[in-house]
Amino acid sequence: MTSTDSAAQTPATPSGTAPAKAPAKDPWDLPDVSGLVVGVLGGTGPQGKGLAYRLAKAGQKVIIGSRAADRAQAAAEELGHGVEGADNAETARRSDVVIVAVPWEGHGKTLESLREELAGKLVVDCVNPLGFDKKGAYALKPEEGSAAEQAAALLPDSRVAAAFHHLSAVLLMDTGIAEIDTDVMVLGEERADVEIVQALAGRIPGMRGVFAGRLRNAHQVESLVANLISVNRRYKAHAGLRVTDI
């Protein structure tokens, strides 16, 4: 077929008319994540344990990690809902998505030691670098800019996102509370990864994952926890966040 023949079979378009654009993707059209295995590093601490409980209760397969496997296994038995416990390395190897909920003081060393096991994984950092003095909590700024950016620097072969910073461990672990009424701000570099984390957050009743920018914006999200601690102390509450008009 000649080029002239080919052109003759191509439907003509009115001069100056741009090709029709594909409809914009619905930002709330999120993937099915029910089959993913979620690991929680620091899963024996209050935040990690609470997240593990809520996700497992919602039907997610969850493994909690600790430096000591027996400690993780004991915590897993306490939580029930099919939660398993293992050391941090095994947790990382067996999981599709790994939530980092370790104390800030051990954040860098923990991730550096697991670089190989976390390669190719989606790593969700929820660590808040904070200091405390007689005036209360205040934000620390890591050299990399934020805990999430430190994670990205230490894990070049992983996909790093940030989320779950503003959740009350007390509410997460309260078995008498059916829904956690809060939004989760999710940050990341790739839309597909962010949407996976949003979908995981949305599995917990009452919770919604909201895209909040790239990792360079993680510092102010992590820092806001210092403000929430002040709110909670003044009002004897377990405050969370809601984003309006979306």
C-alpha positions, 0 to 999 in steps of 0.5 A: 500500500502506498503512502497515498493509499494509506492517507486515503483510508485515514478519516479526515478531521476538520482543519484546526480541530484538536484530537479528542482528549481522554477523560481525566482519571477519577482521583477516587478510582483506586486499585484493589489492594486486598491481595497485598501483604503489608509488613509493619516495621516497628509493629510492636510499638504503639503506632505500628501495632495499631495500624497492623490491627486496623488493617488486619481487621479490615481483611488485609494480610499483615506481618509485623516486624521487630528486631526480635522475632519472638517479640513480634510473634507475641504481639501478633498473637495478641492482635489476632485477625491472622496477623503474623510476627517475624524479625524485620528482615523476614517481614520485609522479604515477605511483604508487598508493601512495608510500613515503617513505624520505627522510632525516629532515633533508629530510623536511619540504621533500621532502613540501612540494614534492610536495603537489600530486603526492601529492594523493589518494595513499596515502602511507606514511611510514617515516622515523625522526627520530633523533639521534646522539651519543657515547652512540649513537642517540636519538629526536627528537620533531618539533613535530607529534609524529612524522614521520608526523604531520608528513607528515599536516600537510603533505599535507592532500589525501593519506591518510597511514599509517606503516609499515616503520620497523624493517627492516634495510636490510642484510637487505633488500638481501641477495640471499642471504636469501629471507625477512625474518623480521619484523613490520611495525607499521602505523599509520593513520586509515582501516582500508582504508588500513591494510589496503592497507599490511598487504597490501603488507608481507605480499607480502614472504616472511616479513613480516607487517603488523600494525595498531598504532594511529592516527598519534598513536601513531607517535612511539613506533614511530619511536623504537623504532629507536633501541633496535634500533640499540643491540641491533644494535651490542651483539649484532652483529645485524640485529634486527627485531620479532615481535608474539606471540599474534596 
